[in-house]
Amino acid sequence: MPSEAPHPDTLELAADLRAALGTLVRSLRTDDELPQNQAAVLGLLVRDELSCTVAELAALQRVRHQSMARTVALMTEAGLVTQQPHPTDGRKLLVAATEAGRDALLDQRARREHRIATAIESRLDPAEQDRLRSAVDLLRRLG
């Protein structure tokens, strides 16, 4: 049974929200030192303390195996990840974040958070900051 289409006002709100979030995210990326694809891989590996094969990372990121292999090779050269033999399949390698990779990701996140905090304090009055705090809770519920 197909669900009803959302109300036009709700669709407009969704479009406005998507555009505003997209603008915010793009503005935060301007000072990033890690390319987005590398930050995404590190995010997966660090957040869940994972070790994955290149094929698993490619599937998780929805990219081709060859693209992920190139990304992992660049990250390995930069010391952001390490590749170790798979414990049960000697033909495979497991990719894990190094301490340098973890630090690079956490530093990038801290810079972004600092930039957002600075914007919040300089552009929003205390009442607007409270409204934003409430909106964050609502956004979590949408996720």
Disulfide bonds with the S-S distance in Angstrom:
none
